[in-house]
Amino acid sequence: MGDASRLRNPHLRAALAEAFEAILPNKQHGGGRTLNSSFAEAIFMHHPLIEHLPRVLLDVFVSIELTGQAVAFEQKFNYRRPMYEILDYFWKFDKHREQVKKLTAYAEEHIDDAEAPLVLRFINLLMNDANFLLDEALSQMARLKENQEAMDRGEWNSLPQQQRRDLENTFRHTGQIARFTNIMGVKTLIILDMLTRSIQSIFCQPAICERLALMLNYFLQHLVGPKRGNLKVRNLNEYQFEPQKLVAKVTDIYLNFAQRDEFFAAVCNDGMSYNEQLFPQAVEVLERIGHPRERIDAFLKLSEHIKLFQMAQTYHLLHSVALLALPLVSRPILTGSLFLSGLAFFCGPMYFHAIRNDPRFRLVTPYGGLLLIAGWLSIIIF
């Protein structure tokens, strides 16, 4: 499966992944039988070639996208579906998690290579899939909502029979697409959550971190923001649309980066979807669905830390610009010393509190603020 020189056809390589999925325990086989769980675990733990599974699986996942051969756009998601199941299953084994971590460490060491490392390509494609599937799912749900409202108003009743039949067929087709993208979108989020619980550093590389933060902010804003009513359709279960589950999973991914300053910066620098009401709105949804209290409290704390980080970043940026203008003031050494000391005592403790969840240095924050004020006064007075 992992050797393209032996099996060049990407369709067959992907089919082998589907066959491998059949080994997973609790999978239905002919006659309603399931594979013995202990037998499956023995394969995943003791097969002489099983140590290659993580690398091979990621390679096949990537090769479906980059094969250069005709793979239908929707078909690639069907090919990747069993790979999500296999990833989810083998992640519970320490030896396989360690293999992925080794591949990730190698990717970070060679992140600037001309040919991107395997894990980096996998992460990019996984995020592409999540972005497309979730965005498509939300678009289809909004379209279904519009169609249902049109039917409720009786707008379709006055149309010619053929046109009404065409609209009904389109409505059913939209529902099928919505169901598929909802199912696959949740699977991609589950894998992202699973990976980011154990591996954060590669996701905090500048380009990846910004994309991830923008994606999470965008979908959270659509799910809990003022336009969430556009997604409320009848028979949510028919379309496998579970907005509460999506909100819970998105917030879980946020929490996986609760101590990463790069992620904090990427979240609050998003001027399109992020605002101070976003996280409180998400908390309202989490409380309404009975999400575990400790997870809600952790998310509330994360919200406060991001706001704190944003405040520190704002003052840091403002006074950094002011420092560039020091040659223009009458007492540059005095003003510069006050600004630098103020930044250290004002922004430093806030950064430390936000990132480390440790407020012990916040006592000096007011003194830092006074130093910054004194710096501005030195410009005015002298």
Secondary structure by P-SEA (a helix, b strand, c coil): cccccccccaaaaaaaaaaaaaacccccccccccccaaaaaaaacccccccaaaaaaaaaaaaaacccccccaaaaaaaaaaaaaaaaaccccaaaaaaaaaaaaaaaaacccccccaaaaaaaaaaaaaaaaaaaaaaaaaaaaaaaaaaaacccccccaaaaaaaaaaaaaaaaaaaaaaaaaaaaaaaaaaaaaccccccccaaaaaaaaaaaaaaaaaacccccccccccccccccccaaaaaaaaaaaaaaacccaaaaaaaaacccccccaaaaaaaaaaaaacccaaaaaaaaaaaaaaaaaaaaaaaaaaaaaaaaaccccccaaaaaaaaaaaaaaaaaaaaaaaaccccccccaaaaaaaaaaaaaaaaacc
